[in-house]
Amino acid sequence: MSTGLSGADINSYLAVTGWVRQPEEWRGAAVWLREGDHEIFVPGTDDLADGPRRVREILALLARLEGRSREEIASDIGAPMADVQWYRSPIFPADGRLGLGDAAVAFESAQAALTAAARAVLAPGRPVFAGAPPREVRDLLARVRVGPIVPSTDVLTIRVPLERDEADGIPLARRALILLQRAMVLLRDAVAQVHETRDMGVFDGIVRDGVSADLCAALAQMAGADPERRMEAGFRWARAAPSEVPARTVVFDPGTKAVLSMAAHRFRRLPSGSASVTGRIVMLGDDGDRDRFRVQVRGVLVTEADGADKLIWVRLPGEAAYDLAVTAHRSGTPVRAEGTLHNVNGRRELVATGFGPLSADRPEETT
């Protein structure tokens, strides 16, 4: 078909959007019904002479029923292995005539939000990210596509192709968007709570869920300058790679920009510094959902200021490190963690970038 949309892709799209395929065919075409009133015939081959016209008719009907443009629907049909994220923001005018400055802000904000989420997947629990993103994140961003840019729309659409992740079978792109969706829900609720209580401390407890100064600043920028208008962000998972996590739309109330800007400033001012701890693990913490891969170590905490005997929680860099921690805890083997010290919910927590058990011939430094 000259549109580039295959019959197989159209059929797979209809199958997940409420259409019911009929057992019979009509002259080789698949027959689809919806709500008993609408009917679509999908050609059984892609090289029919009138194939492009039939595809245009299908797109026209779908656009009318879904209330979206033909371009958007065609993009969804043609990308079965791409997750979709979208924003509706005050910086997008209703007539679709996006100014150059606003377009630059929108693209920069969308990229910054996805970057912050991907970095939080790889290095959880950090309120601020320093330096350039790691290679995995840069590779992810290079695959992201925008659009289509449709006249008379106020939505920015981001398409994130999925690739197989050798580590656990879940692509980084999907993990980043799942984290970003959850972080947005928590930010929406935190903003609402601040509006009621004026207590910014509510943000400190959601750093562990991927919320950071980088993400808050990106969404504050996306929210635009008009304090009376709301912002929306939505997610749809690739139809060829379903997710157990429900896709959803997150709506931020008016006044979100100011609170998120204050949260970003708060995260950047949280006391932090390089630190290490050497000792034995006394407690493991991994709830399998929100608060993952933490251990409590009793030993010598060395900071930029001094060293002292401490009992401190250490947030590990990932599952592999946590597996090492479980083994060390069972055997009583001393461990050493290095990273950055942060205040989380009024307590100090070491966010580790390096972690491992001490070798048997190394002098023990614990108390």
TORMARVEX-448169 format. One record per residue (C-alpha): residue number from 1; residue in one letter; x, y, z. Coordinates in steps of 0.001 Angstrom, whole numbers, plus 500000, padded with zeros to 6 digits. Example, Ala and Ser with C-alpha at 12.3 -4.5 7.8 and 13.67 -1.06 7.14 Angstrom:
BEGIN
@num: 1 residuo: A xx: 512300 yy: 495500 zz: 507800 $
@num: 2 residuo: S xx: 513670 yy: 498940 zz: 507140 $
***
This chain:
BEGIN
@num: 1 residuo: M xx: 500000 yy: 500000 zz: 500000 $
@num: 2 residuo: S xx: 501397 yy: 503400 zz: 499050 $
@num: 3 residuo: T xx: 500675 yy: 504786 zz: 502514 $
@num: 4 residuo: G xx: 503222 yy: 502386 zz: 503979 $
@num: 5 residuo: L xx: 500605 yy: 500771 zz: 506230 $
@num: 6 residuo: S xx: 500306 yy: 497021 zz: 505847 $
@num: 7 residuo: G xx: 497118 yy: 495041 zz: 506218 $
@num: 8 residuo: A xx: 498736 yy: 493105 zz: 509070 $
@num: 9 residuo: D xx: 499429 yy: 496318 zz: 511019 $
@num: 10 residuo: I xx: 495896 yy: 497603 zz: 510407 $
@num: 11 residuo: N xx: 494425 yy: 494294 zz: 511603 $
@num: 12 residuo: S xx: 496568 yy: 494300 zz: 514756 $
@num: 13 residuo: Y xx: 495530 yy: 497894 zz: 515491 $
@num: 14 residuo: L xx: 491830 yy: 497125 zz: 515117 $
@num: 15 residuo: A xx: 492195 yy: 494063 zz: 517355 $
@num: 16 residuo: V xx: 493313 yy: 496182 zz: 520344 $
@num: 17 residuo: T xx: 491001 yy: 499175 zz: 519824 $
@num: 18 residuo: G xx: 487595 yy: 497594 zz: 520295 $
@num: 19 residuo: W xx: 486928 yy: 496101 zz: 516879 $
@num: 20 residuo: V xx: 485767 yy: 492481 zz: 516485 $
@num: 21 residuo: R xx: 486955 yy: 490430 zz: 513541 $
@num: 22 residuo: Q xx: 484265 yy: 488353 zz: 511894 $
@num: 23 residuo: P xx: 484873 yy: 484697 zz: 511077 $
@num: 24 residuo: E xx: 483951 yy: 485163 zz: 507420 $
@num: 25 residuo: E xx: 485913 yy: 487123 zz: 504809 $
@num: 26 residuo: W xx: 484639 yy: 489223 zz: 501929 $
@num: 27 residuo: R xx: 486581 yy: 488702 zz: 498689 $
@num: 28 residuo: G xx: 489696 yy: 487968 zz: 500691 $
@num: 29 residuo: A xx: 489333 yy: 491010 zz: 502961 $
@num: 30 residuo: A xx: 489145 yy: 490774 zz: 506759 $
@num: 31 residuo: V xx: 485832 yy: 492072 zz: 508083 $
@num: 32 residuo: W xx: 485787 yy: 494057 zz: 511326 $
@num: 33 residuo: L xx: 482742 yy: 495322 zz: 513255 $
@num: 34 residuo: R xx: 482481 yy: 497831 zz: 516098 $
@num: 35 residuo: E xx: 479406 yy: 498327 zz: 518258 $
@num: 36 residuo: G xx: 477352 yy: 496736 zz: 515506 $
@num: 37 residuo: D xx: 477143 yy: 499984 zz: 513517 $
@num: 38 residuo: H xx: 480532 yy: 500405 zz: 511864 $
@num: 39 residuo: E xx: 482272 yy: 498065 zz: 509458 $
@num: 40 residuo: I xx: 485810 yy: 497981 zz: 508078 $
@num: 41 residuo: F xx: 487184 yy: 495803 zz: 505289 $
@num: 42 residuo: V xx: 490960 yy: 495315 zz: 505407 $
@num: 43 residuo: P xx: 492414 yy: 494056 zz: 502097 $
@num: 44 residuo: G xx: 493951 yy: 490610 zz: 502307 $
@num: 45 residuo: T xx: 496971 yy: 491689 zz: 500257 $
@num: 46 residuo: D xx: 499012 yy: 494884 zz: 500185 $
@num: 47 residuo: D xx: 499448 yy: 495140 zz: 496422 $
@num: 48 residuo: L xx: 495891 yy: 495811 zz: 495277 $
@num: 49 residuo: A xx: 495468 yy: 498633 zz: 492782 $
@num: 50 residuo: D xx: 492904 yy: 500381 zz: 494975 $
@num: 51 residuo: G xx: 494759 yy: 499567 zz: 498215 $
@num: 52 residuo: P xx: 495800 yy: 503188 zz: 498961 $
@num: 53 residuo: R xx: 492227 yy: 504396 zz: 498539 $
@num: 54 residuo: R xx: 490920 yy: 501726 zz: 500909 $
@num: 55 residuo: V xx: 493511 yy: 502654 zz: 503496 $
@num: 56 residuo: R xx: 492530 yy: 506323 zz: 503243 $
@num: 57 residuo: E xx: 488894 yy: 505349 zz: 503806 $
@num: 58 residuo: I xx: 489846 yy: 503271 zz: 506860 $
@num: 59 residuo: L xx: 491858 yy: 506159 zz: 508321 $
@num: 60 residuo: A xx: 489006 yy: 508600 zz: 507676 $
@num: 61 residuo: L xx: 486523 yy: 506396 zz: 509550 $
@num: 62 residuo: L xx: 488911 yy: 505788 zz: 512448 $
@num: 63 residuo: A xx: 489689 yy: 509499 zz: 512717 $
@num: 64 residuo: R xx: 485986 yy: 510321 zz: 512941 $
@num: 65 residuo: L xx: 485291 yy: 507635 zz: 515547 $
@num: 66 residuo: E xx: 488369 yy: 508323 zz: 517712 $
@num: 67 residuo: G xx: 488325 yy: 512108 zz: 517440 $
@num: 68 residuo: R xx: 491958 yy: 512170 zz: 516351 $
@num: 69 residuo: S xx: 493722 yy: 513111 zz: 513160 $
@num: 70 residuo: R xx: 494424 yy: 510645 zz: 510365 $
@num: 71 residuo: E xx: 498131 yy: 511387 zz: 510748 $
@num: 72 residuo: E xx: 498138 yy: 510390 zz: 514424 $
@num: 73 residuo: I xx: 496235 yy: 507177 zz: 513792 $
@num: 74 residuo: A xx: 498450 yy: 506257 zz: 510842 $
@num: 75 residuo: S xx: 501514 yy: 506790 zz: 513034 $
@num: 76 residuo: D xx: 500072 yy: 504503 zz: 515711 $
@num: 77 residuo: I xx: 499187 yy: 501822 zz: 513181 $
@num: 78 residuo: G xx: 502631 yy: 501929 zz: 511595 $
@num: 79 residuo: A xx: 504564 yy: 501677 zz: 514897 $
@num: 80 residuo: P xx: 503372 yy: 498549 zz: 516730 $
@num: 81 residuo: M xx: 506618 yy: 498368 zz: 518766 $
@num: 82 residuo: A xx: 506662 yy: 501954 zz: 520047 $
@num: 83 residuo: D xx: 505371 yy: 503250 zz: 523371 $
@num: 84 residuo: V xx: 503686 yy: 506645 zz: 523184 $
@num: 85 residuo: Q xx: 503877 yy: 509538 zz: 525598 $
@num: 86 residuo: W xx: 502005 yy: 512774 zz: 525022 $
@num: 87 residuo: Y xx: 501623 yy: 516190 zz: 526642 $
@num: 88 residuo: R xx: 498812 yy: 518716 zz: 526516 $
@num: 89 residuo: S xx: 500196 yy: 521957 zz: 527902 $
@num: 90 residuo: P xx: 499408 yy: 525676 zz: 528059 $
@num: 91 residuo: I xx: 502446 yy: 526309 zz: 525852 $
@num: 92 residuo: F xx: 500619 yy: 524579 zz: 522977 $
@num: 93 residuo: P xx: 498038 yy: 526925 zz: 521426 $
@num: 94 residuo: A xx: 494672 yy: 525420 zz: 520549 $
@num: 95 residuo: D xx: 495079 yy: 526301 zz: 516871 $
@num: 96 residuo: G xx: 498296 yy: 524319 zz: 516607 $
@num: 97 residuo: R xx: 500387 yy: 527361 zz: 515620 $
@num: 98 residuo: L xx: 503289 yy: 526678 zz: 517962 $
@num: 99 residuo: G xx: 505862 yy: 529450 zz: 518135 $
@num: 100 residuo: L xx: 509533 yy: 528667 zz: 517652 $
@num: 101 residuo: G xx: 510421 yy: 529520 zz: 521262 $
@num: 102 residuo: D xx: 507569 yy: 527478 zz: 522706 $
@num: 103 residuo: A xx: 508446 yy: 524547 zz: 520438 $
@num: 104 residuo: A xx: 512030 yy: 524611 zz: 521690 $
@num: 105 residuo: V xx: 510810 yy: 524663 zz: 525307 $
@num: 106 residuo: A xx: 508398 yy: 521783 zz: 524681 $
@num: 107 residuo: F xx: 510978 yy: 519547 zz: 523015 $
@num: 108 residuo: E xx: 513632 yy: 520367 zz: 525616 $
@num: 109 residuo: S xx: 511228 yy: 519657 zz: 528483 $
@num: 110 residuo: A xx: 510040 yy: 516352 zz: 527024 $
@num: 111 residuo: Q xx: 513614 yy: 515215 zz: 526488 $
@num: 112 residuo: A xx: 514668 yy: 516312 zz: 529979 $
@num: 113 residuo: A xx: 511754 yy: 514445 zz: 531602 $
@num: 114 residuo: L xx: 512508 yy: 511215 zz: 529734 $
@num: 115 residuo: T xx: 516224 yy: 511592 zz: 530468 $
@num: 116 residuo: A xx: 515556 yy: 512031 zz: 534195 $
@num: 117 residuo: A xx: 513310 yy: 508948 zz: 534228 $
@num: 118 residuo: A xx: 515829 yy: 506782 zz: 532379 $
@num: 119 residuo: R xx: 518647 yy: 507891 zz: 534678 $
@num: 120 residuo: A xx: 516482 yy: 507129 zz: 537714 $
@num: 121 residuo: V xx: 515956 yy: 503597 zz: 536391 $
@num: 122 residuo: L xx: 519702 yy: 503051 zz: 536123 $
@num: 123 residuo: A xx: 520647 yy: 504924 zz: 539332 $
@num: 124 residuo: P xx: 517606 yy: 505028 zz: 541647 $
@num: 125 residuo: G xx: 517126 yy: 507278 zz: 544643 $
@num: 126 residuo: R xx: 519073 yy: 510335 zz: 543496 $
@num: 127 residuo: P xx: 517493 yy: 513777 zz: 544016 $
@num: 128 residuo: V xx: 519895 yy: 515363 zz: 541502 $
@num: 129 residuo: F xx: 521770 yy: 513974 zz: 538494 $
@num: 130 residuo: A xx: 525176 yy: 515394 zz: 537667 $
@num: 131 residuo: G xx: 527180 yy: 515172 zz: 534475 $
@num: 132 residuo: A xx: 526244 yy: 513780 zz: 531087 $
@num: 133 residuo: P xx: 523730 yy: 510914 zz: 530864 $
@num: 134 residuo: P xx: 525239 yy: 507425 zz: 530497 $
@num: 135 residuo: R xx: 525523 yy: 505791 zz: 527091 $
@num: 136 residuo: E xx: 522353 yy: 503688 zz: 527541 $
@num: 137 residuo: V xx: 520296 yy: 506839 zz: 528055 $
@num: 138 residuo: R xx: 521892 yy: 508625 zz: 525108 $
@num: 139 residuo: D xx: 521141 yy: 505637 zz: 522889 $
@num: 140 residuo: L xx: 517525 yy: 505655 zz: 524045 $
@num: 141 residuo: L xx: 517104 yy: 509359 zz: 523298 $
@num: 142 residuo: A xx: 518581 yy: 508891 zz: 519819 $
@num: 143 residuo: R xx: 515732 yy: 506495 zz: 518945 $
@num: 144 residuo: V xx: 512892 yy: 508721 zz: 520168 $
@num: 145 residuo: R xx: 510689 yy: 510343 zz: 517540 $
@num: 146 residuo: V xx: 508288 yy: 513282 zz: 517788 $
@num: 147 residuo: G xx: 504971 yy: 513635 zz: 516106 $
@num: 148 residuo: P xx: 503330 yy: 513745 zz: 513841 $
@num: 149 residuo: I xx: 502999 yy: 517516 zz: 514156 $
@num: 150 residuo: V xx: 499346 yy: 518025 zz: 513291 $
@num: 151 residuo: P xx: 497769 yy: 521430 zz: 512535 $
@num: 152 residuo: S xx: 495018 yy: 522562 zz: 514899 $
@num: 153 residuo: T xx: 496123 yy: 520378 zz: 517793 $
@num: 154 residuo: D xx: 497426 yy: 521181 zz: 521263 $
@num: 155 residuo: V xx: 499191 yy: 517878 zz: 521894 $
@num: 156 residuo: L xx: 502882 yy: 516983 zz: 521665 $
@num: 157 residuo: T xx: 503376 yy: 513273 zz: 520948 $
@num: 158 residuo: I xx: 506589 yy: 511398 zz: 521763 $
@num: 159 residuo: R xx: 507151 yy: 507924 zz: 520259 $
@num: 160 residuo: V xx: 509655 yy: 505678 zz: 522007 $
@num: 161 residuo: P xx: 510629 yy: 502519 zz: 520055 $
@num: 162 residuo: L xx: 511285 yy: 499464 zz: 522183 $
@num: 163 residuo: E xx: 514378 yy: 497306 zz: 521979 $
@num: 164 residuo: R xx: 515086 yy: 494091 zz: 523840 $
@num: 165 residuo: D xx: 517144 yy: 494572 zz: 526992 $
@num: 166 residuo: E xx: 519609 yy: 491738 zz: 527487 $
@num: 167 residuo: A xx: 519569 yy: 492133 zz: 531272 $
@num: 168 residuo: D xx: 515993 yy: 491141 zz: 532095 $
@num: 169 residuo: G xx: 513954 yy: 491239 zz: 528906 $
@num: 170 residuo: I xx: 512328 yy: 494607 zz: 529662 $
@num: 171 residuo: P xx: 513633 yy: 497432 zz: 527445 $
@num: 172 residuo: L xx: 515048 yy: 500494 zz: 529189 $
@num: 173 residuo: A xx: 512551 yy: 502601 zz: 527227 $
@num: 174 residuo: R xx: 509581 yy: 500769 zz: 528774 $
@num: 175 residuo: R xx: 511088 yy: 500834 zz: 532276 $
@num: 176 residuo: A xx: 511740 yy: 504560 zz: 531948 $
@num: 177 residuo: L xx: 508178 yy: 505330 zz: 530851 $
@num: 178 residuo: I xx: 506662 yy: 503180 zz: 533599 $
@num: 179 residuo: L xx: 508794 yy: 505015 zz: 536150 $
@num: 180 residuo: L xx: 507910 yy: 508363 zz: 534575 $
@num: 181 residuo: Q xx: 504177 yy: 507612 zz: 534718 $
@num: 182 residuo: R xx: 504377 yy: 506622 zz: 538386 $
@num: 183 residuo: A xx: 506565 yy: 509609 zz: 539250 $
@num: 184 residuo: M xx: 504060 yy: 511946 zz: 537589 $
@num: 185 residuo: V xx: 501205 yy: 510493 zz: 539638 $
@num: 186 residuo: L xx: 503213 yy: 511015 zz: 542832 $
@num: 187 residuo: L xx: 504146 yy: 514551 zz: 541784 $
@num: 188 residuo: R xx: 500530 yy: 515398 zz: 541010 $
@num: 189 residuo: D xx: 499480 yy: 514199 zz: 544471 $
@num: 190 residuo: A xx: 502411 yy: 515987 zz: 546142 $
@num: 191 residuo: V xx: 501531 yy: 519261 zz: 544413 $
@num: 192 residuo: A xx: 497921 yy: 518951 zz: 545577 $
@num: 193 residuo: Q xx: 499091 yy: 518287 zz: 549142 $
@num: 194 residuo: V xx: 501384 yy: 521318 zz: 549093 $
@num: 195 residuo: H xx: 498480 yy: 523476 zz: 547946 $
@num: 196 residuo: E xx: 496581 yy: 522314 zz: 551034 $
@num: 197 residuo: T xx: 499319 yy: 522210 zz: 553682 $
@num: 198 residuo: R xx: 502161 yy: 524408 zz: 552344 $
@num: 199 residuo: D xx: 504566 yy: 521664 zz: 553456 $
@num: 200 residuo: M xx: 507227 yy: 520999 zz: 550805 $
@num: 201 residuo: G xx: 508607 yy: 518114 zz: 552851 $
@num: 202 residuo: V xx: 506174 yy: 515788 zz: 551089 $
@num: 203 residuo: F xx: 508549 yy: 515737 zz: 548119 $
@num: 204 residuo: D xx: 511458 yy: 514267 zz: 550103 $
@num: 205 residuo: G xx: 509740 yy: 510907 zz: 550477 $
@num: 206 residuo: I xx: 509262 yy: 510277 zz: 546757 $
@num: 207 residuo: V xx: 512885 yy: 510565 zz: 545638 $
@num: 208 residuo: R xx: 513055 yy: 506773 zz: 545914 $
@num: 209 residuo: D xx: 510346 yy: 506545 zz: 543227 $
@num: 210 residuo: G xx: 512385 yy: 508363 zz: 540593 $
@num: 211 residuo: V xx: 511419 yy: 511946 zz: 541427 $
@num: 212 residuo: S xx: 514376 yy: 514308 zz: 541067 $
@num: 213 residuo: A xx: 515222 yy: 517966 zz: 540654 $
@num: 214 residuo: D xx: 515766 yy: 517244 zz: 536957 $
@num: 215 residuo: L xx: 512270 yy: 515805 zz: 536504 $
@num: 216 residuo: C xx: 510568 yy: 518549 zz: 538528 $
@num: 217 residuo: A xx: 512329 yy: 521262 zz: 536534 $
@num: 218 residuo: A xx: 511415 yy: 519622 zz: 533221 $
@num: 219 residuo: L xx: 507716 yy: 519330 zz: 534087 $
@num: 220 residuo: A xx: 507641 yy: 522842 zz: 535542 $
@num: 221 residuo: Q xx: 508942 yy: 524118 zz: 532216 $
@num: 222 residuo: M xx: 506384 yy: 522056 zz: 530303 $
@num: 223 residuo: A xx: 503554 yy: 523451 zz: 532460 $
@num: 224 residuo: G xx: 503962 yy: 526887 zz: 530896 $
@num: 225 residuo: A xx: 503652 yy: 530367 zz: 532308 $
@num: 226 residuo: D xx: 499867 yy: 530578 zz: 532732 $
@num: 227 residuo: P xx: 499128 yy: 529668 zz: 536397 $
@num: 228 residuo: E xx: 495405 yy: 529289 zz: 535667 $
@num: 229 residuo: R xx: 495703 yy: 526419 zz: 533199 $
@num: 230 residuo: R xx: 496340 yy: 522758 zz: 533799 $
@num: 231 residuo: M xx: 498726 yy: 520320 zz: 532126 $
@num: 232 residuo: E xx: 498111 yy: 516720 zz: 531066 $
@num: 233 residuo: A xx: 500497 yy: 513877 zz: 530306 $
@num: 234 residuo: G xx: 499433 yy: 510533 zz: 528881 $
@num: 235 residuo: F xx: 500947 yy: 507131 zz: 528166 $
@num: 236 residuo: R xx: 500082 yy: 504288 zz: 525760 $
@num: 237 residuo: W xx: 502024 yy: 501051 zz: 525543 $
@num: 238 residuo: A xx: 503103 yy: 499459 zz: 522258 $
@num: 239 residuo: R xx: 500378 yy: 497089 zz: 521120 $
@num: 240 residuo: A xx: 502982 yy: 494477 zz: 520092 $
@num: 241 residuo: A xx: 504447 yy: 494529 zz: 523617 $
@num: 242 residuo: P xx: 501619 yy: 494806 zz: 526186 $
@num: 243 residuo: S xx: 502383 yy: 495822 zz: 529767 $
@num: 244 residuo: E xx: 500826 yy: 494675 zz: 533019 $
@num: 245 residuo: V xx: 501038 yy: 498296 zz: 534195 $
@num: 246 residuo: P xx: 497871 yy: 500128 zz: 533090 $
@num: 247 residuo: A xx: 498465 yy: 503090 zz: 530805 $
@num: 248 residuo: R xx: 496910 yy: 506294 zz: 532087 $
@num: 249 residuo: T xx: 496574 yy: 510041 zz: 531789 $
@num: 250 residuo: V xx: 497890 yy: 512264 zz: 534581 $
@num: 251 residuo: V xx: 496285 yy: 515682 zz: 535011 $
@num: 252 residuo: F xx: 498166 yy: 518432 zz: 536857 $
@num: 253 residuo: D xx: 495985 yy: 521171 zz: 538349 $
@num: 254 residuo: P xx: 496606 yy: 524900 zz: 537786 $
@num: 255 residuo: G xx: 499464 yy: 526252 zz: 539851 $
@num: 256 residuo: T xx: 501640 yy: 523189 zz: 539295 $
@num: 257 residuo: K xx: 504541 yy: 525100 zz: 537749 $
@num: 258 residuo: A xx: 505336 yy: 527152 zz: 540856 $
@num: 259 residuo: V xx: 505301 yy: 524152 zz: 543202 $
@num: 260 residuo: L xx: 507432 yy: 521981 zz: 540922 $
@num: 261 residuo: S xx: 509936 yy: 524805 zz: 540534 $
@num: 262 residuo: M xx: 510203 yy: 525062 zz: 544323 $
@num: 263 residuo: A xx: 510584 yy: 521274 zz: 544578 $
@num: 264 residuo: A xx: 513441 yy: 521306 zz: 542061 $
@num: 265 residuo: H xx: 515152 yy: 524055 zz: 544072 $
@num: 266 residuo: R xx: 514610 yy: 522099 zz: 547288 $
@num: 267 residuo: F xx: 516171 yy: 518927 zz: 545860 $
@num: 268 residuo: R xx: 519238 yy: 520832 zz: 544684 $
@num: 269 residuo: R xx: 519721 yy: 522289 zz: 548162 $
@num: 270 residuo: L xx: 519438 yy: 519003 zz: 550041 $
@num: 271 residuo: P xx: 522655 yy: 518415 zz: 551992 $
@num: 272 residuo: S xx: 524799 yy: 515894 zz: 550168 $
@num: 273 residuo: G xx: 528390 yy: 514892 zz: 549774 $
@num: 274 residuo: S xx: 530707 yy: 512024 zz: 548972 $
@num: 275 residuo: A xx: 530781 yy: 509290 zz: 551598 $
@num: 276 residuo: S xx: 531571 yy: 505636 zz: 552198 $
@num: 277 residuo: V xx: 530582 yy: 503116 zz: 554819 $
@num: 278 residuo: T xx: 532380 yy: 499921 zz: 555804 $
@num: 279 residuo: G xx: 530633 yy: 497454 zz: 558076 $
@num: 280 residuo: R xx: 528168 yy: 494612 zz: 558327 $
@num: 281 residuo: I xx: 524625 yy: 494508 zz: 557015 $
@num: 282 residuo: V xx: 522078 yy: 494314 zz: 559818 $
@num: 283 residuo: M xx: 518882 yy: 494624 zz: 557776 $
@num: 284 residuo: L xx: 517705 yy: 494137 zz: 554189 $
@num: 285 residuo: G xx: 514975 yy: 496233 zz: 552572 $
@num: 286 residuo: D xx: 513227 yy: 495467 zz: 549273 $
@num: 287 residuo: D xx: 509448 yy: 495659 zz: 549059 $
@num: 288 residuo: G xx: 509459 yy: 494599 zz: 545394 $
@num: 289 residuo: D xx: 507585 yy: 497716 zz: 544335 $
@num: 290 residuo: R xx: 508421 yy: 501238 zz: 545445 $
@num: 291 residuo: D xx: 511272 yy: 501012 zz: 547944 $
@num: 292 residuo: R xx: 513839 yy: 498692 zz: 546397 $
@num: 293 residuo: F xx: 517379 yy: 497477 zz: 547015 $
@num: 294 residuo: R xx: 518235 yy: 499021 zz: 550393 $
@num: 295 residuo: V xx: 520387 yy: 497632 zz: 553183 $
@num: 296 residuo: Q xx: 521140 yy: 498937 zz: 556651 $
@num: 297 residuo: V xx: 524856 yy: 498843 zz: 557498 $
@num: 298 residuo: R xx: 526435 yy: 499211 zz: 560928 $
@num: 299 residuo: G xx: 530018 yy: 500366 zz: 560599 $
@num: 300 residuo: V xx: 532318 yy: 503301 zz: 559977 $
@num: 301 residuo: L xx: 530786 yy: 506093 zz: 557909 $
@num: 302 residuo: V xx: 533415 yy: 508327 zz: 556334 $
@num: 303 residuo: T xx: 532208 yy: 511690 zz: 554988 $
@num: 304 residuo: E xx: 533951 yy: 514765 zz: 553643 $
@num: 305 residuo: A xx: 533901 yy: 516153 zz: 557168 $
@num: 306 residuo: D xx: 534805 yy: 513226 zz: 559416 $
@num: 307 residuo: G xx: 534393 yy: 509553 zz: 560141 $
@num: 308 residuo: A xx: 532219 yy: 508014 zz: 562824 $
@num: 309 residuo: D xx: 530507 yy: 504812 zz: 563846 $
@num: 310 residuo: K xx: 527036 yy: 504856 zz: 562332 $
@num: 311 residuo: L xx: 523983 yy: 502797 zz: 561534 $
@num: 312 residuo: I xx: 522888 yy: 503968 zz: 558096 $
@num: 313 residuo: W xx: 520658 yy: 502912 zz: 555237 $
@num: 314 residuo: V xx: 522399 yy: 502367 zz: 551924 $
@num: 315 residuo: R xx: 520482 yy: 502449 zz: 548643 $
@num: 316 residuo: L xx: 522210 yy: 500022 zz: 546304 $
@num: 317 residuo: P xx: 522765 yy: 500643 zz: 542578 $
@num: 318 residuo: G xx: 520619 yy: 497718 zz: 541425 $
@num: 319 residuo: E xx: 519472 yy: 494124 zz: 541762 $
@num: 320 residuo: A xx: 522915 yy: 492591 zz: 541199 $
@num: 321 residuo: A xx: 524326 yy: 494562 zz: 544130 $
@num: 322 residuo: Y xx: 521333 yy: 493574 zz: 546255 $
@num: 323 residuo: D xx: 521985 yy: 489892 zz: 545528 $
@num: 324 residuo: L xx: 525559 yy: 490381 zz: 546787 $
@num: 325 residuo: A xx: 524169 yy: 492088 zz: 549881 $
@num: 326 residuo: V xx: 521831 yy: 489175 zz: 550634 $
@num: 327 residuo: T xx: 524739 yy: 486744 zz: 550473 $
@num: 328 residuo: A xx: 526932 yy: 488987 zz: 552643 $
@num: 329 residuo: H xx: 524161 yy: 489390 zz: 555203 $
@num: 330 residuo: R xx: 523672 yy: 485633 zz: 555496 $
@num: 331 residuo: S xx: 527390 yy: 484952 zz: 555904 $
@num: 332 residuo: G xx: 528181 yy: 487985 zz: 558069 $
@num: 333 residuo: T xx: 530751 yy: 489205 zz: 555545 $
@num: 334 residuo: P xx: 531736 yy: 492890 zz: 555904 $
@num: 335 residuo: V xx: 530824 yy: 495141 zz: 552981 $
@num: 336 residuo: R xx: 531835 yy: 498535 zz: 551682 $
@num: 337 residuo: A xx: 529610 yy: 501034 zz: 549897 $
@num: 338 residuo: E xx: 530675 yy: 504289 zz: 548260 $
@num: 339 residuo: G xx: 528482 yy: 507049 zz: 546922 $
@num: 340 residuo: T xx: 526700 yy: 510222 zz: 547924 $
@num: 341 residuo: L xx: 525069 yy: 511058 zz: 551239 $
@num: 342 residuo: H xx: 521573 yy: 512577 zz: 551078 $
@num: 343 residuo: N xx: 518821 yy: 513622 zz: 553453 $
@num: 344 residuo: V xx: 515693 yy: 511546 zz: 552812 $
@num: 345 residuo: N xx: 512626 yy: 512096 zz: 555000 $
@num: 346 residuo: G xx: 514788 yy: 513751 zz: 557623 $
@num: 347 residuo: R xx: 517356 yy: 510947 zz: 557803 $
@num: 348 residuo: R xx: 520686 yy: 510462 zz: 556089 $
@num: 349 residuo: E xx: 520909 yy: 507827 zz: 553387 $
@num: 350 residuo: L xx: 523913 yy: 506767 zz: 551317 $
@num: 351 residuo: V xx: 523063 yy: 506414 zz: 547621 $
@num: 352 residuo: A xx: 525729 yy: 503966 zz: 546504 $
@num: 353 residuo: T xx: 527492 yy: 504002 zz: 543156 $
@num: 354 residuo: G xx: 529849 yy: 501230 zz: 544254 $
@num: 355 residuo: F xx: 529198 yy: 498270 zz: 546530 $
@num: 356 residuo: G xx: 530781 yy: 494919 zz: 547344 $
@num: 357 residuo: P xx: 531878 yy: 492511 zz: 550056 $
@num: 358 residuo: L xx: 535344 yy: 492873 zz: 551559 $
@num: 359 residuo: S xx: 537870 yy: 490185 zz: 550721 $
@num: 360 residuo: A xx: 538847 yy: 487792 zz: 553468 $
@num: 361 residuo: D xx: 542404 yy: 489119 zz: 553700 $
@num: 362 residuo: R xx: 541378 yy: 492787 zz: 554027 $
@num: 363 residuo: P xx: 541624 yy: 494270 zz: 557533 $
@num: 364 residuo: E xx: 538179 yy: 494655 zz: 559064 $
@num: 365 residuo: E xx: 537155 yy: 498251 zz: 559629 $
@num: 366 residuo: T xx: 533913 yy: 497695 zz: 561456 $
@num: 367 residuo: T xx: 533105 yy: 498152 zz: 565094 $
***
